[in-house]
Amino acid sequence: MFVQELSPIFQELVHKPVAFLGGFASGLLRLNLSEDPVRTWLDRELGVAVPPSNTPPGGNGSNGSVPQSINID
């Protein structure tokens, strides 16, 4: 019974060893793939365009679809 439960893990290890070991290591080290420096490294490796750091995610807000808050004194 125990071997049947672990067989999908061994199949993934045999078919894609680099991806499996990379995911296993990131899980052991508790790396969050959406935080820096891991995110910037993944973006650079995958060739994803990285927005400038001073631009908030989702653009510059000129499309008007994002609610904005104001403070009135």
Order of alpha helices (4+ residues) and beta strands (2+ residues): alpha-alpha-alpha
